[in-house]
Amino acid sequence: MLVRVPEVLWSEIEPLLPVPERRFRYPGRKRYPERACLEGILTVLRWGIPWKELPQVAGRPSGKTCWRRFDEWQRAGVWPQLVGRLQGRLAAEGKLDWQRALLDSTIVDAKKGAPRSARAL
């Protein structure tokens, strides 16, 4: 059930991920590898399960750890960079077909400029 990241995809993603340096004094627990966290994130997104229900596998991060890493990468702007990079790669290979593109209305502003949702009648 755990999603595995192929080596080709990992080579695209790895340079985009910020890796904070450990403190010299009181370094704390060692972080889980970025790839393991990415696989946990992709598992949650692929199967649509809650973060806390990510399967517990020995040596793999928990759902809470994956969520924290997801949030950290979101704040660092990793996801828009990754989407742009992958779209460019697919377009260069001629594998991108915009005829079937979808737009989620929950992230698009209202056309008529409504600043907040209207009251239900």
TORPA-4810 file (N, C-alpha, C, O; in nm, 3 decimals):
<nodes>
NODE_1_0.081_-0.119_0.000_0.000_0.000_0.000_0.086_0.126_0.000_0.041_0.230_-0.048_M
NODE_2_0.207_0.119_0.052_0.295_0.236_0.057_0.344_0.269_-0.084_0.392_0.181_-0.156_L
NODE_3_0.332_0.395_-0.122_0.375_0.440_-0.254_0.527_0.451_-0.255_0.585_0.512_-0.165_V
NODE_4_0.590_0.394_-0.355_0.736_0.402_-0.371_0.769_0.508_-0.476_0.702_0.517_-0.579_R
NODE_5_0.872_0.587_-0.450_0.915_0.691_-0.543_1.023_0.634_-0.632_1.129_0.593_-0.583_V
NODE_6_0.999_0.630_-0.764_1.102_0.580_-0.856_1.227_0.669_-0.855_1.219_0.787_-0.823_P
NODE_7_1.339_0.612_-0.890_1.466_0.684_-0.888_1.465_0.805_-0.980_1.524_0.908_-0.947_E
NODE_8_1.399_0.795_-1.095_1.393_0.907_-1.190_1.319_1.025_-1.128_1.363_1.139_-1.139_V
NODE_9_1.207_0.998_-1.063_1.130_1.104_-0.999_1.207_1.162_-0.880_1.206_1.283_-0.859_L
NODE_10_1.272_1.077_-0.804_1.348_1.124_-0.688_1.462_1.218_-0.732_1.491_1.316_-0.662_W
NODE_11_1.525_1.190_-0.844_1.633_1.277_-0.891_1.580_1.415_-0.929_1.656_1.512_-0.924_S
NODE_12_1.452_1.427_-0.966_1.391_1.557_-0.994_1.354_1.631_-0.865_1.366_1.754_-0.858_E
NODE_13_1.311_1.557_-0.765_1.259_1.617_-0.643_1.369_1.653_-0.544_1.363_1.758_-0.480_I
NODE_14_1.468_1.569_-0.530_1.569_1.585_-0.425_1.636_1.723_-0.421_1.653_1.777_-0.312_E
NODE_15_1.674_1.782_-0.536_1.739_1.915_-0.528_1.646_2.026_-0.477_1.695_2.130_-0.433_P
NODE_16_1.515_2.006_-0.483_1.422_2.110_-0.441_1.396_2.110_-0.290_1.348_2.210_-0.236_L
NODE_17_1.427_2.002_-0.224_1.392_1.987_-0.083_1.494_2.053_0.009_1.614_2.026_0.000_L
NODE_18_1.447_2.141_0.097_1.539_2.203_0.192_1.571_2.104_0.305_1.482_2.039_0.359_P
NODE_19_1.698_2.093_0.338_1.739_2.004_0.446_1.811_2.089_0.551_1.924_2.134_0.530_V
NODE_20_1.744_2.112_0.665_1.808_2.195_0.769_1.927_2.123_0.831_1.927_2.000_0.845_P
NODE_21_2.027_2.201_0.869_2.144_2.142_0.934_2.113_2.112_1.079_2.036_2.184_1.144_E
NODE_22_2.172_2.006_1.129_2.153_1.971_1.271_2.236_2.063_1.358_2.345_2.106_1.320_R
NODE_23_2.183_2.091_1.474_2.258_2.171_1.570_2.378_2.090_1.620_2.371_1.968_1.633_R
NODE_24_2.486_2.160_1.647_2.604_2.091_1.698_2.579_2.047_1.842_2.606_1.933_1.880_F
NODE_25_2.528_2.140_1.921_2.500_2.111_2.061_2.353_2.074_2.074_2.267_2.145_2.022_R
NODE_26_2.324_1.968_2.141_2.187_1.917_2.157_2.120_1.895_2.021_2.019_1.959_1.991_Y
NODE_27_2.174_1.807_1.941_2.119_1.791_1.806_1.982_1.726_1.801_1.912_1.738_1.700_P
NODE_28_1.941_1.659_1.907_1.809_1.595_1.907_1.810_1.467_1.825_1.915_1.416_1.786_G
NODE_29_1.692_1.417_1.802_1.678_1.293_1.726_1.708_1.318_1.578_1.679_1.425_1.525_R
NODE_30_1.766_1.219_1.514_1.797_1.231_1.373_1.668_1.230_1.292_1.576_1.154_1.321_K
NODE_31_1.662_1.316_1.189_1.543_1.324_1.105_1.529_1.199_1.019_1.627_1.135_0.983_R
NODE_32_1.403_1.166_0.987_1.380_1.060_0.890_1.428_1.108_0.754_1.425_1.228_0.726_Y
NODE_33_1.471_1.017_0.668_1.516_1.058_0.534_1.403_1.127_0.457_1.285_1.092_0.474_P
NODE_34_1.438_1.223_0.373_1.340_1.299_0.297_1.257_1.206_0.206_1.136_1.224_0.190_E
NODE_35_1.323_1.108_0.149_1.254_1.017_0.056_1.147_0.936_0.129_1.038_0.914_0.075_R
NODE_36_1.176_0.890_0.250_1.078_0.814_0.327_0.957_0.901_0.360_0.844_0.854_0.354_A
NODE_37_0.982_1.027_0.394_0.871_1.119_0.423_0.790_1.147_0.297_0.667_1.152_0.302_C
NODE_38_0.857_1.164_0.184_0.786_1.187_0.059_0.697_1.068_0.024_0.584_1.085_-0.021_L
NODE_39_0.748_0.948_0.045_0.667_0.828_0.017_0.545_0.821_0.109_0.438_0.779_0.066_E
NODE_40_0.560_0.863_0.235_0.446_0.869_0.325_0.345_0.974_0.280_0.224_0.949_0.284_G
NODE_41_0.394_1.090_0.238_0.306_1.197_0.190_0.229_1.150_0.067_0.108_1.169_0.058_I
NODE_42_0.299_1.089_-0.027_0.234_1.043_-0.149_0.134_0.931_-0.121_0.033_0.919_-0.191_L
NODE_43_0.161_0.849_-0.020_0.066_0.744_0.017_-0.064_0.806_0.068_-0.173_0.764_0.030_T
NODE_44_-0.052_0.905_0.155_-0.171_0.972_0.208_-0.249_1.040_0.096_-0.371_1.029_0.089_V
NODE_45_-0.178_1.109_0.007_-0.246_1.178_-0.102_-0.305_1.082_-0.204_-0.413_1.107_-0.258_L
NODE_46_-0.236_0.972_-0.231_-0.284_0.875_-0.331_-0.410_0.804_-0.285_-0.505_0.790_-0.361_R
NODE_47_-0.410_0.760_-0.161_-0.522_0.680_-0.110_-0.628_0.763_-0.039_-0.735_0.711_-0.006_W
NODE_48_-0.600_0.891_-0.013_-0.697_0.978_0.051_-0.727_0.940_0.195_-0.839_0.956_0.242_G
NODE_49_-0.626_0.890_0.265_-0.645_0.850_0.403_-0.604_0.964_0.496_-0.525_1.050_0.455_I
NODE_50_-0.655_0.968_0.619_-0.609_1.069_0.714_-0.461_1.046_0.750_-0.412_0.933_0.745_P
NODE_51_-0.393_1.153_0.786_-0.250_1.142_0.819_-0.226_1.043_0.931_-0.129_0.967_0.927_W
NODE_52_-0.313_1.042_1.032_-0.290_0.953_1.146_-0.310_0.806_1.113_-0.271_0.720_1.192_K
NODE_53_-0.371_0.777_0.998_-0.393_0.638_0.958_-0.288_0.586_0.860_-0.306_0.480_0.801_E
NODE_54_-0.181_0.660_0.843_-0.070_0.612_0.760_-0.017_0.485_0.823_0.013_0.485_0.943_L
NODE_55_-0.004_0.376_0.747_0.041_0.249_0.807_0.175_0.264_0.879_0.269_0.323_0.826_P
NODE_56_0.181_0.210_1.000_0.305_0.213_1.078_0.393_0.097_1.034_0.360_-0.020_1.057_Q
NODE_57_0.504_0.130_0.973_0.601_0.031_0.928_0.732_0.063_0.999_0.771_0.179_1.010_V
NODE_58_0.800_-0.040_1.047_0.926_-0.018_1.119_1.025_0.058_1.032_1.047_0.022_0.916_A
NODE_59_1.084_0.162_1.087_1.183_0.240_1.015_1.124_0.346_0.923_1.198_0.415_0.853_G
NODE_60_0.992_0.361_0.922_0.925_0.461_0.839_0.864_0.569_0.928_0.829_0.542_1.043_R
NODE_61_0.850_0.691_0.876_0.795_0.799_0.959_0.645_0.781_0.983_0.575_0.715_0.906_P
NODE_62_0.597_0.841_1.091_0.455_0.837_1.123_0.381_0.939_1.037_0.442_1.019_0.966_S
NODE_63_0.249_0.933_1.044_0.168_1.028_0.969_0.192_1.171_1.015_0.193_1.263_0.934_G
NODE_64_0.211_1.189_1.145_0.236_1.323_1.199_0.368_1.379_1.147_0.377_1.497_1.112_K
NODE_65_0.470_1.295_1.141_0.600_1.339_1.088_0.587_1.375_0.941_0.642_1.475_0.897_T
NODE_66_0.515_1.292_0.866_0.496_1.321_0.723_0.419_1.450_0.704_0.450_1.528_0.614_C
NODE_67_0.318_1.474_0.788_0.242_1.599_0.777_0.332_1.719_0.806_0.325_1.820_0.736_W
NODE_68_0.416_1.707_0.909_0.507_1.818_0.942_0.602_1.848_0.827_0.627_1.964_0.794_R
NODE_69_0.654_1.742_0.765_0.745_1.760_0.652_0.671_1.820_0.533_0.725_1.905_0.462_R
NODE_70_0.547_1.775_0.509_0.463_1.830_0.403_0.443_1.980_0.424_0.454_2.059_0.330_F
NODE_71_0.412_2.019_0.547_0.391_2.160_0.581_0.520_2.239_0.564_0.519_2.351_0.513_D
NODE_72_0.630_2.182_0.607_0.762_2.248_0.595_0.794_2.275_0.448_0.839_2.384_0.412_E
NODE_73_0.771_2.176_0.364_0.799_2.190_0.221_0.701_2.286_0.155_0.737_2.358_0.062_W
NODE_74_0.577_2.287_0.203_0.477_2.381_0.150_0.522_2.524_0.178_0.515_2.610_0.090_Q
NODE_75_0.567_2.550_0.300_0.614_2.684_0.338_0.739_2.725_0.260_0.761_2.843_0.236_R
NODE_76_0.821_2.628_0.221_0.943_2.655_0.147_0.918_2.672_-0.003_1.009_2.706_-0.078_A
NODE_77_0.792_2.647_-0.047_0.758_2.664_-0.189_0.803_2.550_-0.278_0.822_2.568_-0.398_G
NODE_78_0.819_2.432_-0.221_0.867_2.316_-0.298_0.764_2.269_-0.400_0.800_2.238_-0.514_V
NODE_79_0.636_2.263_-0.361_0.534_2.203_-0.449_0.514_2.279_-0.579_0.510_2.215_-0.684_W
NODE_80_0.501_2.413_-0.578_0.488_2.483_-0.707_0.611_2.465_-0.798_0.598_2.451_-0.919_P
NODE_81_0.729_2.463_-0.737_0.852_2.441_-0.815_0.850_2.302_-0.878_0.887_2.285_-0.994_Q
NODE_82_0.808_2.204_-0.800_0.805_2.066_-0.849_0.706_2.050_-0.962_0.736_1.987_-1.064_L
NODE_83_0.586_2.107_-0.946_0.485_2.096_-1.051_0.536_2.162_-1.180_0.521_2.106_-1.288_V
NODE_84_0.596_2.280_-1.167_0.650_2.348_-1.284_0.759_2.267_-1.352_0.764_2.259_-1.475_G
NODE_85_0.846_2.208_-1.273_0.955_2.127_-1.329_0.902_2.003_-1.401_0.947_1.970_-1.510_R
NODE_86_0.805_1.935_-1.339_0.749_1.815_-1.401_0.666_1.849_-1.525_0.668_1.773_-1.622_L
NODE_87_0.593_1.961_-1.522_0.518_2.002_-1.641_0.613_2.034_-1.756_0.586_1.997_-1.870_Q
NODE_88_0.722_2.102_-1.727_0.821_2.132_-1.832_0.881_2.006_-1.890_0.901_1.996_-2.011_G
NODE_89_0.910_1.911_-1.804_0.967_1.785_-1.851_0.869_1.708_-1.940_0.906_1.655_-2.045_R
NODE_90_0.742_1.702_-1.897_0.641_1.632_-1.976_0.615_1.703_-2.108_0.597_1.638_-2.211_L
NODE_91_0.615_1.836_-2.107_0.594_1.912_-2.230_0.708_1.889_-2.328_0.686_1.878_-2.448_A
NODE_92_0.832_1.882_-2.277_0.948_1.858_-2.363_0.942_1.721_-2.428_0.989_1.702_-2.540_A
NODE_93_0.883_1.625_-2.358_0.870_1.490_-2.412_0.743_1.472_-2.495_0.719_1.365_-2.551_E
NODE_94_0.661_1.577_-2.503_0.536_1.569_-2.579_0.429_1.485_-2.512_0.341_1.432_-2.580_G
NODE_95_0.436_1.471_-2.382_0.340_1.387_-2.309_0.237_1.468_-2.231_0.159_1.411_-2.155_K
NODE_96_0.236_1.599_-2.250_0.143_1.684_-2.177_0.027_1.722_-2.268_0.047_1.783_-2.372_L
NODE_97_-0.093_1.684_-2.227_-0.213_1.711_-2.306_-0.305_1.800_-2.224_-0.368_1.754_-2.129_D
NODE_98_-0.314_1.928_-2.261_-0.396_2.023_-2.187_-0.545_2.012_-2.220_-0.626_2.084_-2.162_W
NODE_99_-0.582_1.923_-2.313_-0.722_1.904_-2.347_-0.800_1.845_-2.230_-0.922_1.862_-2.222_Q
NODE_100_-0.732_1.775_-2.140_-0.798_1.709_-2.030_-0.761_1.769_-1.895_-0.768_1.700_-1.793_R
NODE_101_-0.721_1.894_-1.892_-0.683_1.959_-1.766_-0.808_1.995_-1.686_-0.910_2.032_-1.743_A
NODE_102_-0.798_1.984_-1.554_-0.907_2.018_-1.464_-0.865_2.133_-1.374_-0.747_2.151_-1.346_L
NODE_103_-0.962_2.210_-1.331_-0.936_2.319_-1.241_-1.029_2.305_-1.122_-1.150_2.296_-1.138_L
NODE_104_-0.972_2.302_-1.004_-1.051_2.286_-0.882_-1.103_2.423_-0.841_-1.025_2.514_-0.816_D
NODE_105_-1.233_2.437_-0.832_-1.292_2.568_-0.803_-1.268_2.614_-0.660_-1.290_2.731_-0.629_S
NODE_106_-1.225_2.527_-0.573_-1.204_2.568_-0.434_-1.079_2.654_-0.418_-1.063_2.720_-0.315_T
NODE_107_-0.990_2.654_-0.517_-0.868_2.733_-0.506_-0.866_2.852_-0.601_-0.767_2.925_-0.607_I
NODE_108_-0.975_2.873_-0.674_-0.982_2.982_-0.771_-1.075_3.090_-0.716_-1.181_3.058_-0.663_V
NODE_109_-1.035_3.217_-0.727_-1.118_3.326_-0.680_-1.249_3.333_-0.757_-1.257_3.289_-0.872_D
NODE_110_-1.351_3.387_-0.692_-1.481_3.403_-0.756_-1.469_3.503_-0.872_-1.399_3.603_-0.859_A
NODE_111_-1.535_3.475_-0.985_-1.525_3.560_-1.103_-1.574_3.701_-1.079_-1.513_3.798_-1.124_K
NODE_112_-1.683_3.714_-1.009_-1.742_3.846_-0.990_-1.680_3.918_-0.871_-1.728_4.025_-0.832_K
NODE_113_-1.578_3.863_-0.812_-1.505_3.929_-0.705_-1.571_3.925_-0.568_-1.549_4.014_-0.486_G
NODE_114_-1.651_3.823_-0.543_-1.712_3.812_-0.412_-1.604_3.788_-0.307_-1.535_3.686_-0.315_A
NODE_115_-1.587_3.878_-0.209_-1.479_3.862_-0.112_-1.502_3.747_-0.015_-1.405_3.692_0.037_P
NODE_116_-1.627_3.710_0.011_-1.656_3.597_0.100_-1.778_3.524_0.047_-1.850_3.575_-0.039_R
NODE_117_-1.799_3.408_0.098_-1.911_3.329_0.049_-2.044_3.394_0.085_-2.058_3.456_0.190_S
NODE_118_-2.141_3.378_-0.002_-2.273_3.435_0.020_-2.350_3.351_0.120_-2.321_3.233_0.139_A
NODE_119_-2.447_3.411_0.185_-2.529_3.337_0.281_-2.622_3.242_0.208_-2.671_3.272_0.099_R
NODE_120_-2.647_3.130_0.270_-2.740_3.033_0.213_-2.882_3.087_0.228_-2.915_3.148_0.329_A
NODE_121_-2.963_3.064_0.128_-3.103_3.109_0.134_-3.190_3.012_0.209_-3.310_3.035_0.223_L
</nodes>
